[in-house]
Amino acid sequence: VLWHDVIRATDIPFNSDEQAPEIKTNSTDGSGDKIQVLLHSQQGYFASIFIEWRDDAINYFLNWCYDDSRFPLPNTPPPQQDKIWRITKSSTHVEIQCNSEIVLQAEIRKTCIAKGRVKR
């Protein structure tokens, strides 16, 4: 696998229909580090997914829900510090894997409804 260095606030174009993005991190709990994946369609901006390292957990945020609440990932990522994140999204689901283990698999509409936040 050929890895590219990240330059913060720089777009890395990819076609998610052909291959899901993989992001390698070595963040530690409480570091405040973040991953942000912006998803675009041919019509423009569509949605974004955030993963954030907080003191007590690695949290996620799906911006197509109303507010900016963060929630702990429902499945604990593997304990290794070095992690490879794979993020896939369809029109109805989002899945986040960490070191090939699923840490979030959510039906977008049900997740937003369950949290009381639905964009119309």
C-alpha positions as CSV (number, residue, x, y, z in Angstrom):
1,V,0.0,0.0,0.0
2,L,1.3,3.4,-1.0
3,W,0.6,6.0,1.8
4,H,0.6,9.7,1.2
5,D,1.5,12.2,3.9
6,V,-1.4,14.3,5.1
7,I,-1.2,18.1,4.6
8,R,-3.9,19.5,6.9
9,A,-6.9,21.2,5.3
10,T,-6.0,19.8,1.9
11,D,-8.4,17.8,-0.2
12,I,-7.4,14.3,-1.2
13,P,-9.7,13.4,-4.1
14,F,-10.9,9.8,-4.3
15,N,-13.8,8.0,-5.9
16,S,-15.6,6.2,-3.1
17,D,-17.5,4.1,-5.7
18,E,-14.2,2.6,-6.7
19,Q,-12.3,2.4,-3.3
20,A,-13.1,3.5,0.2
21,P,-10.6,5.9,1.8
22,E,-8.1,4.5,4.3
23,I,-6.5,6.8,6.9
24,K,-3.6,5.7,9.0
25,T,-3.3,7.3,12.5
26,N,-1.2,7.0,15.6
27,S,-3.3,9.2,17.8
28,T,-3.6,8.6,21.6
29,D,-6.6,8.9,23.9
30,G,-7.2,12.5,25.0
31,S,-5.0,13.9,22.2
32,G,-7.9,15.8,20.7
33,D,-6.8,14.6,17.2
34,K,-9.5,14.4,14.6
35,I,-10.2,12.8,11.3
36,Q,-12.7,14.6,9.0
37,V,-13.9,13.0,5.8
38,L,-16.0,15.3,3.6
39,L,-18.1,13.5,1.0
40,H,-19.0,15.2,-2.2
41,S,-21.3,14.3,-5.0
42,Q,-21.4,15.7,-8.5
43,Q,-23.9,18.3,-7.2
44,G,-21.4,19.5,-4.5
45,Y,-21.0,19.0,-0.7
46,F,-23.0,16.2,0.7
47,A,-21.9,15.2,4.2
48,S,-19.0,14.7,6.6
49,I,-17.9,12.2,9.1
50,F,-15.7,13.1,12.1
51,I,-13.7,10.9,14.4
52,E,-12.2,12.5,17.5
53,W,-9.9,11.3,20.3
54,R,-11.2,12.5,23.6
55,D,-10.2,11.7,27.2
56,D,-12.7,8.9,27.7
57,A,-13.4,7.5,24.3
58,I,-13.0,7.9,20.5
59,N,-16.1,9.7,19.4
60,Y,-17.8,10.1,16.1
61,F,-20.1,12.7,14.6
62,L,-22.2,12.5,11.5
63,N,-23.0,16.0,10.3
64,W,-26.2,15.2,8.6
65,C,-27.9,14.9,12.0
66,Y,-29.1,18.3,13.4
67,D,-26.6,19.2,16.1
68,D,-22.9,18.6,16.6
69,S,-23.2,16.1,19.4
70,R,-20.4,13.5,19.5
71,F,-21.1,9.9,20.5
72,P,-18.7,7.2,21.6
73,L,-18.1,4.5,18.9
74,P,-20.4,1.6,19.7
75,N,-17.6,-0.9,19.3
76,T,-14.2,-0.3,20.9
77,P,-11.4,0.0,18.3
78,P,-8.4,-2.4,18.7
79,P,-5.9,-1.3,21.3
80,Q,-2.9,-0.7,19.0
81,Q,-1.9,2.9,18.8
82,D,-1.3,2.6,15.0
83,K,-4.7,2.3,13.3
84,I,-6.0,2.1,9.8
85,W,-9.5,3.6,9.4
86,R,-11.7,2.6,6.4
87,I,-14.8,4.7,5.9
88,T,-17.6,3.6,3.6
89,K,-20.9,5.3,2.9
90,S,-23.9,4.4,0.8
91,S,-27.1,6.4,0.4
92,T,-28.5,4.7,3.5
93,H,-25.6,3.5,5.6
94,V,-22.2,4.5,7.0
95,E,-19.6,2.0,8.1
96,I,-16.3,2.7,9.9
97,Q,-13.7,0.0,10.3
98,C,-10.5,0.2,12.4
99,N,-7.8,-2.3,11.7
100,S,-10.4,-4.4,9.7
101,E,-12.8,-4.5,12.7
102,I,-16.2,-2.8,12.4
103,V,-16.5,0.0,15.0
104,L,-19.6,1.7,13.6
105,Q,-22.3,0.4,11.3
106,A,-25.3,2.7,11.1
107,E,-28.3,3.2,9.0
108,I,-28.2,7.0,8.6
109,R,-31.8,7.8,9.0
110,K,-32.4,5.4,12.0
111,T,-29.2,6.7,13.7
112,C,-30.4,10.4,13.4
113,I,-34.0,9.5,14.5
114,A,-32.7,7.6,17.5
115,K,-30.6,10.6,18.5
116,G,-33.6,12.9,17.9
117,R,-31.9,14.6,15.0
118,V,-33.2,14.4,11.5
119,K,-32.4,16.8,8.7
120,R,-35.2,17.0,6.2
